[in-house]
């Protein structure tokens, strides 16, 4: 029972007591007042008990709220720490990913430059092959090759003739050297044991 209800009961009891005194006499009024007082005391006791119960419940609720707040704060702190850790990891991962992306971009740029050069080289080679194909189609390169072959054959024939002549001269010279060596040997054999009194004589 609330305090306001208790006050209303007491006021009603007071008015009731006055009415009893007025209408029924003093004795009846006393009995009625005692009854009302008893009811008021019971109501007051019940009100005190209710207030104590409400205070206990409020204290329990306050303690539960404080505990819940503490648990919530602990969880929030843990969640904040975990979130910060996750954020740090995410930042580090993002930095690593950015560095890798820059490295990949640099490699891709180098590769693109190499491919561009290869493309230019291929285009130049295509132009060369196109020009070569055009020369092959008009026969100028074939004519030039035939002329070079004929010249090479003529040069080879001239070289063969010169080689044969050189071989013949070499054979002649070899034979002449052999003759001279034989003549020299014969002369040495003839001069062995012969005294030559000429002052210009020199043994071979």
PyMOL commands that set and color helices and strands:
alter all, ss='L'
color gray80, all
select helices_A, chain A and resi 3-23+26-138+140-191
alter helices_A, ss='H'
color red, helices_A
deselect
rebuild
show_as cartoon
